[in-house]
Amino acid sequence: MIVALSGGVGGAKLVRGLSLTEQPTTTIVNTADDFTHWGLHISPDLDSVMYALSDLSDPVRGWGVREESWNALKMVEHYQGEHWFQLGDRDLATHLIRTQCLNEGQTLTQATKRLCNALEIQVNVLPMSDDLIQTQVETPQGWLDFQIYFVKECCQPEVKSVRFQNIEQSKPTQDVLNAIESASLIILCPSNPVVSLDPILRVPGMEMALQAASAPVVAVSPLIGGRAVKGPTVEMLKGLGFESSPVTVASRYQSFLNGFVLDEQDQQLKTEIENLNLEVMTTNTLMSSDEDKKQLAESILKAWL
């Protein structure tokens, strides 16, 4: 069993690559981006993973569902309602069913299983926790909920700090702990380390579970040539006082990490990361096509499985 910790578009791409290898895979997904909009429970990272695995992702926008229509959003705007967060008509159905499940007393894990079964997804998709955890970003204009910062403000405000509301009171699900304990290989996907992977790792008990795991733990760099393929990773690292470098990312995970995947453009950093007592592999980590995703997944499996 391969276990992948995932958040955002980069994580969803690698999870899809792993699914194309046909290795049994479980992905543990960040839910600290979750929020309520139009009275609906929105889980952006879970949705990115589900849409990637079911081949529903929009390849042009990089998020949401392909062949989307926007009639509901246009009508909300006509009513002068909040329309800054773009929910397409097909995407809206996901949130309606998820919210209905939660209102009926199901856990987020159970709701996610229902959605994945309907989409005929073979990968086991697990929320990191069934507890509500919410990322907030401190900016010069005060604390902003993550989606306000990320979508409404387009990542423009300077990041001064990040916090995860309610994380101290949360816990990983038993399904998550069982997956880590039984894994043959654990992969940290190329996701934003600050707001995609840190929330997973900071759930009480998660780092301890990774340290105790019998499987090798490997992280894939989210940076290529000092830049993120998508999202505010660079800006967030710099705002928090860190160098925007794969070395910074590797150092964050050093307490439980065995290996690190570095993009070939950053070959010059290999020795510095190896000095952290990590086995380093360099390869192409840019996943522009399904073939790229599968090749990266296969390279990781060949090196550490």
Secondary structure, DSSP 8 states (H G I E B T S, - for coil): -EEEEE-HHHHHHHHHHHHHTT--EEEEE--TT-EEETTEEE-HHHHHHHHHHTT-B-TTTSSSBSS---HHHHHHHHTT---SS---HHHHHHHHHHHHHHHTT--HHHHHHHHHHHTT--SEEEES-SS--EEEEEETTEEEEHHIIIIISTT-S---EEEEETGGG----HHHHHHHHH-SEEEE-S--IIIIIHHHHHSTTHHHHHHH-SS-EEEE-SEETTEESSSSHHHHHHHTT--SSHHHHHHHTTTT--EEEEEGGGGGGHHHHHTTT-EEEEE-----SHHHHHHHHHHHHHHH-
